Amino acid sequence: MRLLPNFLKLDNRPGLLVGAGTVALDKAGSLLQTGLRLRVVAPQAQTEIRRLAAEGQLEWIERAFEPGDLDGNFVVIAATDDPAVNTAVYQGALERGILCNSVDDIPNCDFFFGSVVRRGGLQIAISTAGESPALAQSLRREIDEQLPADLGPWLAQLGELRREVLATHPRSEERKLLLHQLAQRQLCDSTTCPSRQLARAPLEPGKVHLVGAGPGDPDLLTVKALRLIQSAAVILHDDLVPPAILALSTPTAEIVNVGKRCGSKSITQEEIHALMIERARAGRSVVRLKSGDPLLFGRATEEMAALTEAEVPFEIVPGVSAAFAAAAAVGCSLTSRHAASSVIFSTGHHAQSHDHADLPGRESSTRVVYMPGRDLRLLAIEWLSEGLPPELPCALVSHAGQPGQQVVHTTLGALHDAAHVPAPSLLLAGWAIGRSADAQAAAADSAALSA
């Protein structure tokens, strides 16, 4: 059976209920909540039906059903214990083009009553097309237990804010995205509530945001990054940005993978520039989503230059660098009063150079190498030739800050024999790494002894 789920506006419309027993009383309760002008026809009525009639909440006509009772009604419900009467009600309604529900009689129903969960203006109706009302009621109870009790007041506030947005912002894709974003945010009564400020701020079509996606854990996104991802019309993302972060975008967003990994370039940097500029000039809000921080090995310099030349406005939104997530995974600080007074960031392509040789205190620096590659022998030889000791602690961290995170501890002298870890990975090296490893080992030994 193919049904169209619908929510009817019945306020002040006329409706007929034939029958006034227990089943009819249940339907009357549902119908009166809608504001329907309900008339009940039955020779006898339950006490509660009589009370509702006496209070003026419905009209009770104390006699048997007559076909003329159907005239002028918007909906009709047949709820007697006589199948012949119920059939006559349905046939008469069908002849008049009036929607009718004959209770517990599927062939004689134009619509079904759903089992409803209510939170103020929010209604979730469950229908089994009359096959099993008991199942619908069971599902209703399950859903009711899971929904917050304050959804009704929250929805009222959201509706008020939506009307304000519709009144102050012209119809556009940006306005549509803003409304989707507001539906995912917390609301409060304060005039300084972030959601209210967001709704009242001017929209920013035609702007590009260079956004840091962090190491990959959605919980490590900045609040601003999350807001922009949720509202962007276009997201141009690196290959390392995981699906969990892309899933935060609005369903209508255009999502394009512009990543380049392991020497494979499916798209050129110039093509990325063209995409950003084209989408922004079309009046769309663009997020250029970069793994980690956009200003660290993210080609931001080239992209900012291209946007500046094209006179496209842009903004930079910093992110948590994978280096910090890797340090957190190892359980160390990148700097230490006793072991590391500076940090050197490099990539696998540039770590093998003599640029560090003239730096003062090079042995006291913590070195962070992004994308170190699989073969670490050349890097180890280069650092050893600089005078770094073979016992210098090192740690390889794979998928830092993500569920598949791995950490391998080693030393500079044994770096070439270290177990391979899957990309993306970082290499940390320095005495601060060793202090952390020693502290963790001591803590593990202590725990084992106490156990």
ZAMARGU-4260 file (C-alpha; in steps of 0.2 Angstrom, whole numbers, plus 5000, padded with zeros to 4 digits):
<rodrens>
0) 5000/5000/5000 | 5007/5017/4995 | 5003/5031/5006 | 5007/5050/5007 | 5012/5055/5024
5) 5004/5072/5028 | 4999/5083/5042 | 4982/5091/5040 | 4977/5108/5046 | 4960/5105/5054
10) 4958/5120/5065 | 4939/5126/5064 | 4935/5114/5050 | 4919/5103/5052 | 4921/5085/5055
15) 4910/5070/5059 | 4913/5056/5071 | 4900/5042/5070 | 4899/5032/5086 | 4902/5037/5104
20) 4910/5021/5112 | 4927/5018/5119 | 4936/5018/5102 | 4926/5033/5096 | 4932/5042/5113
25) 4950/5039/5108 | 4948/5046/5091 | 4938/5061/5098 | 4953/5065/5110 | 4965/5066/5095
30) 4954/5076/5084 | 4950/5089/5097 | 4968/5093/5099 | 4968/5099/5081 | 4954/5112/5084
35) 4942/5103/5073 | 4924/5107/5075 | 4918/5090/5079 | 4900/5083/5078 | 4897/5066/5086
40) 4882/5056/5080 | 4876/5041/5091 | 4861/5035/5100 | 4871/5032/5116 | 4887/5040/5122
45) 4901/5037/5135 | 4901/5048/5150 | 4916/5057/5144 | 4908/5061/5127 | 4893/5068/5136
50) 4905/5079/5147 | 4914/5085/5132 | 4897/5090/5124 | 4891/5098/5140 | 4907/5109/5140
55) 4904/5114/5122 | 4920/5105/5116 | 4910/5095/5103 | 4892/5093/5098 | 4883/5076/5101
60) 4867/5072/5091 | 4858/5058/5101 | 4852/5047/5087 | 4857/5034/5074 | 4867/5039/5059
65) 4859/5046/5044 | 4867/5049/5027 | 4863/5067/5027 | 4875/5069/5042 | 4890/5067/5030
70) 4886/5083/5021 | 4897/5098/5023 | 4911/5089/5033 | 4930/5089/5029 | 4934/5072/5037
75) 4923/5058/5044 | 4927/5044/5056 | 4917/5029/5057 | 4919/5021/5075 | 4904/5010/5079
80) 4903/4992/5084 | 4892/4988/5069 | 4901/4984/5053 | 4886/4988/5042 | 4885/5006/5049
85) 4903/5009/5047 | 4902/5003/5029 | 4887/5014/5025 | 4897/5029/5032 | 4912/5025/5021
90) 4902/5023/5006 | 4892/5039/5009 | 4908/5048/5012 | 4916/5041/4996 | 4901/5047/4985
95) 4903/5064/4992 | 4922/5065/4990 | 4925/5066/5009 | 4940/5058/5017 | 4935/5044/5029
100) 4943/5033/5041 | 4933/5017/5046 | 4942/5011/5062 | 4950/4994/5061 | 4943/4992/5043
105) 4958/4994/5031 | 4948/4993/5015 | 4936/5006/5021 | 4950/5019/5025 | 4956/5034/5015
110) 4968/5038/5029 | 4975/5031/5045 | 4978/5038/5062 | 4997/5038/5066 | 5004/5034/5083
115) 5011/5052/5087 | 5026/5058/5098 | 5023/5076/5102 | 5035/5090/5108 | 5026/5106/5106
120) 5025/5110/5088 | 5036/5095/5084 | 5026/5079/5079 | 5033/5062/5074 | 5019/5051/5067
125) 5021/5033/5064 | 5010/5023/5053 | 5009/5004/5049 | 4995/5007/5036 | 4984/4999/5048
130) 4993/4982/5048 | 4999/4983/5066 | 4994/4998/5077 | 5002/4989/5092 | 5019/4990/5083
135) 5016/5008/5079 | 5013/5011/5098 | 5028/5002/5103 | 5039/5012/5091 | 5031/5028/5097
140) 5036/5023/5115 | 5054/5020/5110 | 5056/5037/5100 | 5047/5046/5115 | 5060/5040/5127
145) 5075/5046/5116 | 5069/5063/5112 | 5074/5077/5124 | 5059/5084/5134 | 5063/5102/5130
150) 5062/5100/5111 | 5045/5110/5110 | 5052/5126/5118 | 5068/5125/5107 | 5057/5123/5091
155) 5047/5138/5096 | 5063/5148/5097 | 5070/5141/5081 | 5054/5145/5072 | 5055/5163/5079
160) 5073/5165/5073 | 5068/5157/5056 | 5055/5170/5053 | 5068/5184/5057 | 5080/5177/5044
165) 5066/5176/5031 | 5062/5194/5034 | 5080/5201/5034 | 5089/5190/5021 | 5084/5189/5003
170) 5080/5172/4995 | 5096/5164/4991 | 5106/5148/4992 | 5116/5156/5007 | 5100/5159/5016
175) 5095/5141/5014 | 5111/5135/5020 | 5110/5147/5035 | 5093/5140/5040 | 5100/5122/5039
180) 5115/5128/5050 | 5103/5136/5063 | 5094/5119/5065 | 5110/5111/5071 | 5115/5124/5084
185) 5110/5127/5102 | 5098/5141/5106 | 5096/5152/5121 | 5086/5167/5127 | 5101/5179/5128
190) 5102/5192/5114 | 5121/5187/5113 | 5117/5169/5109 | 5129/5164/5096 | 5115/5157/5085
195) 5105/5173/5086 | 5121/5183/5081 | 5124/5171/5067 | 5106/5174/5060 | 5107/5192/5061
200) 5125/5194/5053 | 5126/5198/5035 | 5128/5183/5023 | 5145/5182/5015 | 5142/5175/4997
205) 5157/5176/4986 | 5170/5173/5000 | 5183/5160/5001 | 5188/5153/5018 | 5205/5144/5020
210) 5200/5132/5034 | 5211/5120/5045 | 5202/5103/5047 | 5214/5098/5060 | 5222/5081/5061
215) 5205/5072/5057 | 5195/5070/5073 | 5179/5081/5071 | 5181/5085/5090 | 5197/5094/5086
220) 5189/5106/5074 | 5188/5124/5080 | 5171/5131/5083 | 5172/5143/5068 | 5178/5129/5057
225) 5163/5118/5061 | 5151/5133/5058 | 5159/5136/5041 | 5159/5118/5036 | 5141/5117/5041
230) 5136/5132/5031 | 5147/5131/5015 | 5139/5130/4998 | 5156/5123/4991 | 5169/5113/5000
235) 5186/5110/4991 | 5195/5098/5002 | 5212/5089/5003 | 5213/5070/5001 | 5218/5068/5020
240) 5201/5076/5026 | 5191/5061/5032 | 5173/5057/5028 | 5168/5060/5047 | 5172/5079/5044
245) 5165/5080/5027 | 5149/5073/5034 | 5146/5088/5044 | 5142/5098/5029 | 5125/5103/5023
250) 5116/5090/5012 | 5116/5103/4998 | 5134/5107/4998 | 5145/5104/4983 | 5160/5093/4989
255) 5175/5092/4978 | 5191/5082/4982 | 5206/5092/4976 | 5219/5082/4985 | 5236/5077/4979
260) 5244/5062/4988 | 5260/5052/4985 | 5265/5061/4970 | 5248/5057/4961 | 5241/5074/4955
265) 5223/5072/4949 | 5221/5091/4949 | 5234/5104/4947 | 5236/5119/4959 | 5231/5131/4945
270) 5215/5121/4943 | 5211/5122/4962 | 5214/5141/4960 | 5201/5142/4946 | 5188/5132/4956
275) 5189/5143/4971 | 5188/5159/4960 | 5174/5153/4949 | 5163/5147/4963 | 5166/5163/4973
280) 5162/5174/4958 | 5146/5165/4956 | 5141/5171/4973 | 5144/5155/4983 | 5152/5153/5000
285) 5168/5143/4997 | 5178/5133/5011 | 5195/5127/5005 | 5197/5114/5018 | 5215/5109/5022
290) 5221/5095/5034 | 5229/5101/5049 | 5233/5120/5048 | 5231/5129/5032 | 5247/5139/5034
295) 5258/5124/5037 | 5263/5115/5022 | 5246/5118/5014 | 5251/5129/4999 | 5241/5143/5006
300) 5254/5156/5000 | 5250/5151/4982 | 5231/5151/4985 | 5231/5168/4994 | 5241/5175/4980
305) 5229/5169/4967 | 5213/5175/4976 | 5221/5192/4979 | 5225/5194/4961 | 5207/5189/4956
310) 5201/5201/4969 | 5191/5188/4978 | 5189/5191/4997 | 5196/5177/5008 | 5199/5173/5027
315) 5210/5161/5035 | 5204/5150/5049 | 5218/5141/5058 | 5217/5123/5063 | 5226/5110/5075
320) 5241/5104/5066 | 5245/5086/5065 | 5261/5089/5074 | 5252/5093/5090 | 5240/5078/5088
325) 5256/5067/5086 | 5264/5075/5101 | 5248/5071/5111 | 5248/5053/5105 | 5266/5051/5111
330) 5262/5060/5127 | 5275/5073/5126 | 5277/5091/5125 | 5287/5098/5109 | 5296/5110/5120
335) 5304/5107/5138 | 5314/5118/5149 | 5326/5103/5151 | 5327/5096/5134 | 5320/5106/5120
340) 5320/5125/5118 | 5314/5126/5100 | 5304/5116/5087 | 5309/5113/5069 | 5295/5109/5056
345) 5299/5102/5040 | 5293/5089/5027 | 5301/5073/5021 | 5307/5083/5005 | 5316/5096/5014
350) 5321/5087/5031 | 5337/5080/5022 | 5347/5096/5021 | 5361/5105/5030 | 5349/5120/5034
355) 5349/5115/5052 | 5367/5113/5054 | 5370/5131/5058 | 5356/5133/5070 | 5361/5136/5088
360) 5357/5122/5100 | 5351/5111/5086 | 5352/5095/5097 | 5341/5103/5109 | 5327/5106/5096
365) 5312/5095/5094 | 5311/5090/5075 | 5294/5087/5067 | 5294/5080/5050 | 5278/5079/5040
370) 5276/5065/5027 | 5293/5057/5031 | 5291/5043/5018 | 5294/5025/5020 | 5313/5025/5018
375) 5320/5034/5033 | 5338/5029/5030 | 5344/5045/5021 | 5336/5056/5033 | 5344/5047/5048
380) 5361/5048/5039 | 5359/5066/5036 | 5355/5070/5054 | 5369/5059/5060 | 5381/5068/5049
385) 5375/5084/5057 | 5382/5078/5074 | 5365/5072/5081 | 5368/5056/5092 | 5362/5039/5087
390) 5353/5038/5104 | 5342/5053/5100 | 5324/5047/5104 | 5312/5046/5089 | 5293/5042/5087
395) 5284/5038/5072 | 5265/5043/5073 | 5252/5037/5060 | 5235/5044/5059 | 5238/5056/5073
400) 5222/5060/5083 | 5211/5048/5073 | 5204/5031/5078 | 5218/5021/5068 | 5232/5030/5077
405) 5248/5021/5079 | 5264/5026/5088 | 5281/5017/5086 | 5296/5023/5097 | 5314/5021/5091
410) 5330/5030/5091 | 5339/5040/5077 | 5352/5026/5075 | 5339/5013/5073 | 5327/5023/5063
415) 5330/5014/5047 | 5325/4997/5055 | 5309/5005/5063 | 5292/4996/5059 | 5283/5004/5045
420) 5267/5014/5049 | 5254/5018/5037 | 5252/5036/5029 | 5248/5049/5034 | 5262/5049/5047
425) 5274/5061/5056 | 5291/5059/5063 | 5295/5067/5080 | 5314/5067/5086 | 5322/5075/5101
430) 5326/5073/5119 | 5309/5078/5124 | 5302/5063/5115 | 5313/5051/5126 | 5308/5059/5142
435) 5290/5056/5138 | 5294/5038/5133 | 5304/5035/5149 | 5290/5043/5160 | 5277/5032/5152
440) 5288/5016/5154 | 5290/5020/5172 | 5272/5023/5175 | 5268/5006/5166 | 5281/4997/5177
445) 5274/5005/5192 | 5256/5000/5187 | 5262/4982/5184 | 5270/4981/5201 | 5255/4987/5210
450) 5244/4975/5201
</rodrens>
